[in-house]
Amino acid sequence: MMITRHLCRIPSSVCQSVFQTSRTTPSCIKDLSKYHVSSLVCGLSLLDVSRRYSSTSKGSPLSPLPPSSPSSLKSSPLSPSPQTSASSSQEDDAKREAQWKSMKIGFYVIGASTGALLAYFIYQYGPPQKDENGSIIEDEFMGLPLVQQYSKRIWKQMVTYNKMIKEPSRDKLLPDPVPFPYYQPPYTLLLEFRDLLVHPEWTYNTGWRFKKRPFVDEFFETLNGSATDRNNVPLFEVVIFTSESGLSIAPIIEALDKEQKYFYFKLFRDSTEFIDGHHVKNLHLLNRDLSKVIAVDWNPNSVSKNRENVLVIPPWKGNDDDRTLVDLAVFLRTIAVNGVDDVREVMIYYSQFDDPIEAFNQNQIKLRDQMKELQSPTVSRFGTSLSSWFKR
C-alpha cells in the first residue's frame, strides 16, 4: 500500500479498490482521468498485475505459498526414485560379485602354480640320484621312510641353492700362479669396474650407456706398458673384480679392452659372498699372497673382510676434468718400483684419509721439497726416502 502511494500518487481509496477486486468497472477508470497521465499508467499496471495474480492464486495475493506436500517432495527431480535406488544397488552388487570372481581366479592360479612347483621339486629332487648306467646311488637318507627321504632330499637341494646365492661359486677364484720359467707379475691389482673405470649414464637420445673415465688407457699403459721394471715386464697382474652381474657388465669390459691386453682375469658377482644385503669380496679366496694384493674400490661394504688390502677412493660421477687415474697410476707404480714387501702397511696408513690419493700427492710434494733442500737427488736416496714417506 505504501509503495503504491509513493510511486503513483493515487489516493488510498482508489488503491484499496484496485487490490480488493480483480474486476474494475469503467467508472474507476473515469475517476482516474483527473490525475496525471503517469498516475493512470501506473494504476493500469497495478490493475494488470492484480488480475494476473488473482487468476493464478485462489487465496490472498499477499498470502504465503502453501507448504509442499510429502507427495510433491517424493516426485521432486532432486530426490531419487525407488527404481533408481534399486538399479544402483544392483550395479554395486554386480561390481562386488565381479571383484570376488577375479580374486577367486587369482587364488586358483596361485594355488595351481604352487602345487605345480611342489610337484616338480618332488619329482626332480625327491628320488635318489642315479649314475650313468641308471643305477641308484645310495645316500644317507636311504634307510628312512619314503616321505622323510623325499622331504630331506628336497630340503638339502634348497640349502644347496641358498649356498649358491650367498657363497662364491668356487673355492679358488684365480688359478695357481704360473711357475718358472713363465713370468708371474709380483703384485696383484683388483679393480672395481663401475664408477671406477666407467660410469653409467642415461640420456633421452641414447638411453643407458657407459662413459669411459678420463685417462683409462694411460692408466693401464703406465702399469703394464711404460711402467715396467728393468726386465721390461708388467708390474701388476690386473684383475677386474666387480659385484656386478657378468651377463650385463662383461660386454662392457670387452669393449674397453678390445685387444685383451689390460686384464688378466675377470671376476663377477658369482665370486662374491652375500652378507647382510651386500656382495662382499673375500680376498682370502683369491689364491694369492695377500701381502702382494691391492684392491681399489669405492664401496667400503664390498671389501669389509679385507680392509687392510683395500684403497678406498671416492666414486667417479662422470665429470670430464677428473685426473684420479693419473695420480693412482703414480701411486701404484711407486709401490711396485720400490718393491714394498707388504702392501698392507701402506694401505692401512692411507686408509685414515678420506681421499688417500690426495694425501699421497701431498706427501710427494713434501718429499720433493726435502730432496731440494738436501740437494742430492740420487736414485738410491730417492727410493729409500720414497719408501719411508709411505708410512708418514
C-alpha positions as CSV (number, residue, x, y, z in Angstrom):
1,M,0.0,0.0,0.0
2,M,2.8,2.5,0.9
3,I,4.7,1.6,-2.2
4,T,1.6,2.2,-4.4
5,R,1.0,5.7,-2.9
6,H,4.6,6.7,-3.3
7,L,5.0,5.6,-6.9
8,C,1.7,6.5,-8.5
9,R,0.4,9.2,-6.1
10,I,-3.1,7.6,-6.1
11,P,-5.4,8.1,-3.1
12,S,-5.8,5.3,-0.7
13,S,-9.4,4.7,-1.6
14,V,-8.5,4.1,-5.2
15,C,-5.6,1.8,-4.4
16,Q,-7.8,-0.2,-2.0
17,S,-10.4,-0.6,-4.7
18,V,-7.7,-1.9,-7.0
19,F,-6.4,-4.5,-4.6
20,Q,-9.8,-5.6,-3.2
21,T,-11.3,-6.7,-6.5
22,S,-10.0,-8.1,-9.7
23,R,-12.8,-6.8,-11.8
24,T,-12.6,-3.0,-12.0
25,T,-15.5,-1.0,-13.5
26,P,-15.2,1.7,-16.1
27,S,-16.2,4.3,-13.5
28,C,-13.0,3.6,-11.6
29,I,-11.0,4.5,-14.7
30,K,-13.0,7.7,-15.2
31,D,-12.2,8.8,-11.6
32,L,-8.5,8.4,-12.6
33,S,-8.8,10.9,-15.5
34,K,-8.3,13.9,-13.3
35,Y,-4.8,12.8,-12.3
36,H,-1.7,12.9,-14.2
37,V,-1.2,10.6,-17.2
38,S,1.6,8.9,-15.4
39,S,-0.7,8.0,-12.5
40,L,-3.2,6.5,-14.9
41,V,-0.5,4.3,-16.5
42,C,0.8,3.2,-13.1
43,G,-2.7,2.3,-12.0
44,L,-3.4,0.3,-15.1
45,S,-0.1,-1.6,-14.5
46,L,-1.2,-2.4,-11.0
47,L,-4.5,-3.5,-12.2
48,D,-3.0,-5.8,-14.7
49,V,-0.7,-7.3,-12.1
50,S,-3.6,-7.8,-9.7
51,R,-5.7,-9.6,-12.4
52,R,-2.8,-11.9,-13.3
53,Y,-2.1,-12.8,-9.7
54,S,-5.8,-13.5,-8.9
55,S,-6.0,-15.8,-11.9
56,T,-3.1,-18.0,-10.7
57,S,-3.9,-18.0,-6.9
58,K,-7.1,-18.9,-5.1
59,G,-6.1,-17.2,-1.8
60,S,-5.0,-13.7,-0.9
61,P,-2.4,-12.2,-3.3
62,L,-0.1,-11.5,-0.3
63,S,-0.6,-14.8,1.4
64,P,2.5,-17.2,1.5
65,L,2.6,-20.2,-0.7
66,P,1.1,-23.3,0.8
67,P,3.7,-25.9,2.2
68,S,4.7,-28.6,-0.2
69,S,3.0,-31.9,0.5
70,P,5.0,-35.1,1.0
71,S,3.8,-36.4,-2.3
72,S,5.2,-33.4,-4.1
73,L,8.6,-33.9,-2.4
74,K,8.8,-37.5,-3.4
75,S,8.2,-36.6,-7.0
76,S,10.9,-33.9,-6.9
77,P,13.6,-34.4,-9.5
78,L,16.3,-33.8,-6.9
79,S,15.3,-36.9,-4.8
80,P,16.0,-40.4,-6.3
81,S,13.1,-42.5,-7.1
82,P,12.8,-46.1,-5.7
83,Q,13.5,-47.5,-9.2
84,T,16.8,-45.5,-9.4
85,S,17.9,-46.7,-6.0
86,A,17.2,-50.3,-6.8
87,S,19.2,-50.1,-10.1
88,S,22.1,-48.5,-8.3
89,S,22.1,-51.2,-5.6
90,Q,22.1,-53.9,-8.3
91,E,25.1,-52.3,-10.1
92,D,27.1,-52.3,-6.8
93,D,26.2,-55.9,-6.2
94,A,27.3,-56.8,-9.7
95,K,30.7,-55.0,-9.2
96,R,31.3,-56.7,-5.9
97,E,30.5,-60.1,-7.5
98,A,32.9,-59.4,-10.4
99,Q,35.7,-58.4,-8.0
100,W,35.2,-61.5,-5.9
101,K,35.3,-63.7,-9.0
102,S,38.6,-62.1,-10.0
103,M,40.0,-62.7,-6.6
104,K,39.0,-66.4,-6.7
105,I,40.6,-66.8,-10.1
106,G,43.8,-65.3,-8.7
107,F,43.8,-67.6,-5.7
108,Y,43.2,-70.6,-8.0
109,V,46.2,-69.5,-10.2
110,I,48.5,-69.1,-7.2
111,G,47.4,-72.4,-5.7
112,A,47.9,-74.2,-9.0
113,S,51.4,-72.6,-9.5
114,T,52.4,-73.6,-6.0
115,G,51.2,-77.1,-6.5
116,A,52.9,-77.4,-9.8
117,L,56.2,-76.2,-8.3
118,L,55.9,-78.5,-5.4
119,A,55.2,-81.4,-7.7
120,Y,58.3,-80.5,-9.8
121,F,60.5,-80.5,-6.7
122,I,59.2,-83.8,-5.5
123,Y,59.6,-85.4,-8.9
124,Q,63.1,-83.9,-9.6
125,Y,64.8,-83.9,-6.2
126,G,62.8,-86.4,-4.1
127,P,64.0,-89.7,-5.6
128,P,67.6,-90.8,-5.1
129,Q,70.1,-89.9,-7.8
130,K,71.2,-92.3,-10.5
131,D,74.6,-92.8,-12.2
132,E,75.3,-93.0,-15.9
133,N,74.1,-96.6,-16.1
134,G,70.8,-95.8,-14.4
135,S,71.7,-97.5,-11.1
136,I,70.5,-95.8,-7.9
137,I,73.2,-94.0,-5.9
138,E,72.7,-94.7,-2.2
139,D,72.8,-91.7,0.1
140,E,72.4,-91.0,3.9
141,F,68.6,-91.0,3.5
142,M,68.1,-94.5,2.1
143,G,67.1,-96.1,5.5
144,L,64.4,-93.6,6.3
145,P,60.7,-93.8,5.5
146,L,59.8,-92.8,1.9
147,V,58.2,-89.5,3.0
148,Q,61.2,-88.5,5.1
149,Q,63.5,-89.5,2.3
150,Y,61.8,-87.2,-0.2
151,S,61.4,-84.3,2.2
152,K,65.1,-84.4,3.4
153,R,66.5,-84.6,-0.2
154,I,64.3,-81.6,-1.2
155,W,65.5,-79.7,1.8
156,K,69.1,-80.5,1.0
157,Q,68.7,-79.2,-2.5
158,M,67.2,-76.0,-1.3
159,V,70.1,-75.5,1.1
160,T,72.4,-76.0,-1.9
161,Y,70.7,-73.4,-3.9
162,N,70.9,-71.0,-1.0
163,K,74.6,-71.5,-0.7
164,M,75.0,-70.9,-4.4
165,I,73.4,-67.5,-4.0
166,K,75.3,-66.5,-0.8
167,E,78.7,-68.1,-1.3
168,P,81.2,-67.9,-4.1
169,S,80.9,-70.3,-7.0
170,R,84.3,-71.9,-6.3
171,D,87.0,-72.1,-3.5
172,K,89.8,-70.7,-5.7
173,L,88.8,-67.6,-7.6
174,L,92.1,-67.4,-9.5
175,P,94.3,-70.2,-10.9
176,D,97.6,-71.0,-9.4
177,P,100.5,-68.6,-10.2
178,V,102.5,-69.7,-13.2
179,P,105.8,-71.5,-12.4
180,F,109.2,-70.6,-13.6
181,P,110.3,-70.1,-16.4
182,Y,107.0,-68.3,-17.1
183,Y,106.6,-64.8,-15.7
184,Q,104.2,-64.0,-12.8
185,P,103.8,-60.3,-12.0
186,P,105.0,-59.5,-8.4
187,Y,101.7,-57.8,-7.4
188,T,98.0,-58.4,-8.0
189,L,95.8,-55.4,-8.6
190,L,92.0,-55.8,-8.1
191,L,89.8,-53.1,-9.7
192,E,86.1,-52.4,-9.3
193,F,84.7,-51.6,-12.7
194,R,81.6,-49.4,-12.3
195,D,82.2,-45.9,-11.0
196,L,86.0,-46.6,-11.1
197,L,86.8,-47.1,-14.7
198,V,83.4,-46.4,-16.3
199,H,80.2,-44.6,-15.2
200,P,76.6,-45.4,-16.4
201,E,74.7,-42.5,-17.9
202,W,71.2,-42.1,-19.3
203,T,70.1,-39.6,-21.9
204,Y,66.8,-39.3,-23.9
205,N,68.5,-39.9,-27.2
206,T,70.9,-42.7,-26.4
207,G,69.3,-44.4,-23.3
208,W,71.7,-46.1,-20.9
209,R,75.4,-46.2,-21.9
210,F,78.7,-46.4,-20.1
211,K,81.1,-43.4,-20.2
212,K,84.8,-44.2,-20.0
213,R,86.8,-42.4,-17.3
214,P,89.5,-39.9,-18.5
215,F,93.0,-41.4,-18.8
216,V,91.8,-45.0,-18.6
217,D,94.1,-46.1,-21.4
218,E,97.1,-44.2,-20.0
219,F,96.4,-45.8,-16.6
220,F,96.8,-49.3,-17.9
221,E,99.7,-48.4,-20.1
222,T,101.5,-47.0,-17.1
223,L,101.0,-50.2,-15.2
224,N,101.8,-52.7,-17.9
225,G,103.5,-50.7,-20.7
226,S,105.8,-47.8,-19.9
227,A,105.9,-48.5,-16.2
228,T,107.9,-51.7,-16.3
229,D,110.9,-52.9,-14.4
230,R,114.4,-53.5,-15.7
231,N,113.4,-56.7,-17.5
232,N,110.6,-54.9,-19.4
233,V,107.8,-56.9,-17.9
234,P,104.5,-55.9,-16.3
235,L,104.4,-54.9,-12.7
236,F,100.8,-55.9,-11.9
237,E,98.5,-58.8,-12.5
238,V,95.4,-56.6,-13.2
239,V,92.1,-58.3,-12.3
240,I,88.6,-56.9,-12.7
241,F,86.7,-57.8,-9.5
242,T,83.2,-56.4,-9.6
243,S,80.0,-57.0,-7.7
244,E,78.0,-56.5,-11.0
245,S,76.5,-59.4,-12.9
246,G,78.7,-60.9,-15.6
247,L,75.8,-61.0,-18.1
248,S,75.4,-57.3,-18.0
249,I,78.9,-56.0,-17.5
250,A,81.1,-58.5,-19.4
251,P,80.3,-56.9,-22.8
252,I,81.3,-53.5,-21.5
253,I,84.6,-54.9,-20.2
254,E,85.3,-56.5,-23.6
255,A,84.6,-53.2,-25.3
256,L,87.0,-51.4,-23.0
257,D,89.8,-53.9,-23.6
258,K,89.3,-54.8,-27.2
259,E,92.8,-56.2,-27.7
260,Q,92.7,-58.1,-24.3
261,K,96.0,-56.7,-23.1
262,Y,94.9,-55.0,-19.9
263,F,93.1,-57.6,-17.8
264,Y,94.5,-61.0,-16.8
265,F,91.2,-62.2,-15.2
266,K,87.6,-61.0,-14.6
267,L,85.6,-61.9,-11.5
268,F,81.9,-61.1,-11.2
269,R,79.1,-61.3,-8.7
270,D,79.2,-65.1,-8.6
271,S,82.6,-64.8,-7.0
272,T,81.4,-62.7,-4.0
273,E,79.7,-63.5,-0.7
274,F,76.2,-62.2,0.0
275,I,76.3,-60.8,3.6
276,D,73.7,-58.5,5.2
277,G,72.4,-57.4,1.8
278,H,75.9,-56.7,0.3
279,H,78.0,-58.6,-2.2
280,V,81.3,-58.9,-0.3
281,K,84.7,-59.7,-2.0
282,N,86.6,-62.2,0.1
283,L,90.3,-61.8,-0.9
284,H,91.3,-64.9,1.0
285,L,89.8,-67.0,-1.8
286,L,92.0,-65.3,-4.5
287,N,94.7,-68.0,-4.3
288,R,97.3,-65.2,-4.0
289,D,99.7,-63.9,-1.3
290,L,97.7,-61.1,0.4
291,S,100.9,-59.2,1.2
292,K,101.2,-58.5,-2.6
293,V,97.5,-57.9,-3.3
294,I,96.0,-54.3,-3.7
295,A,92.3,-53.8,-4.1
296,V,90.9,-50.4,-5.3
297,D,87.2,-49.8,-4.7
298,W,84.8,-47.0,-3.8
299,N,82.4,-49.1,-1.7
300,P,83.7,-50.0,1.8
301,N,80.9,-52.6,2.2
302,S,82.2,-54.6,-0.7
303,V,85.6,-55.1,0.9
304,S,84.7,-55.3,4.6
305,K,86.6,-58.6,5.1
306,N,89.9,-57.3,3.9
307,R,90.2,-53.6,4.7
308,E,93.9,-53.9,5.2
309,N,94.3,-54.6,1.5
310,V,92.0,-52.0,0.1
311,L,92.4,-48.5,-1.1
312,V,89.0,-46.8,-0.9
313,I,88.7,-43.8,-3.1
314,P,85.7,-41.6,-3.9
315,P,83.5,-42.8,-6.8
316,W,83.7,-41.1,-10.2
317,K,80.4,-39.3,-11.1
318,G,81.2,-38.8,-14.8
319,N,83.0,-35.4,-14.8
320,D,85.4,-34.8,-17.6
321,D,88.0,-32.9,-15.7
322,D,88.9,-35.9,-13.5
323,R,92.6,-36.9,-13.1
324,T,92.3,-39.5,-10.4
325,L,93.6,-42.4,-12.6
326,V,96.8,-40.4,-13.3
327,D,97.6,-40.0,-9.7
328,L,96.5,-43.5,-8.9
329,A,98.9,-44.9,-11.5
330,V,101.8,-42.9,-9.9
331,F,100.9,-44.3,-6.5
332,L,100.8,-47.9,-7.7
333,R,103.9,-47.6,-9.8
334,T,105.8,-46.2,-6.8
335,I,104.9,-49.2,-4.7
336,A,106.0,-51.6,-7.4
337,V,109.2,-49.9,-8.3
338,N,110.3,-49.6,-4.7
339,G,109.5,-53.3,-4.1
340,V,107.3,-52.9,-1.0
341,D,107.4,-56.2,0.9
342,D,103.9,-55.9,2.4
343,V,101.5,-53.6,0.8
344,R,99.1,-53.9,3.7
345,E,101.2,-51.5,5.8
346,V,100.8,-48.8,3.1
347,M,97.1,-49.4,2.7
348,I,96.5,-49.2,6.4
349,Y,98.3,-45.9,6.6
350,Y,96.4,-44.3,3.7
351,S,93.0,-45.7,4.9
352,Q,92.8,-43.0,7.5
353,F,92.3,-40.3,4.8
354,D,89.0,-39.6,3.1
355,D,91.0,-39.1,-0.2
356,P,94.1,-41.3,0.0
357,I,95.3,-40.2,-3.4
358,E,95.3,-36.6,-2.5
359,A,97.1,-37.4,0.7
360,F,99.8,-39.3,-1.3
361,N,100.2,-36.2,-3.6
362,Q,100.8,-34.0,-0.6
363,N,103.4,-36.4,0.7
364,Q,105.1,-36.3,-2.7
365,I,105.3,-32.6,-2.6
366,K,106.8,-32.6,0.8
367,L,109.3,-35.2,-0.3
368,R,110.4,-33.2,-3.3
369,D,110.9,-30.2,-1.1
370,Q,113.1,-32.2,1.2
371,M,115.1,-33.5,-1.7
372,K,115.7,-30.0,-3.0
373,E,117.0,-29.0,0.5
374,L,119.3,-31.9,0.6
375,Q,120.5,-31.3,-3.0
376,S,121.2,-34.9,-3.6
377,P,118.5,-36.3,-5.8
378,T,120.2,-39.7,-6.4
379,V,118.2,-42.7,-7.4
380,S,119.1,-44.8,-4.4
381,R,118.2,-42.0,-1.9
382,F,115.0,-41.3,-3.9
383,G,113.9,-44.9,-3.5
384,T,114.7,-45.0,0.3
385,S,113.1,-41.7,1.0
386,L,110.1,-42.5,-1.0
387,S,109.5,-45.8,0.8
388,S,109.8,-44.1,4.1
389,W,107.2,-41.5,3.1
390,F,104.6,-44.2,2.6
391,K,104.3,-44.6,6.4
392,R,104.5,-40.9,7.4
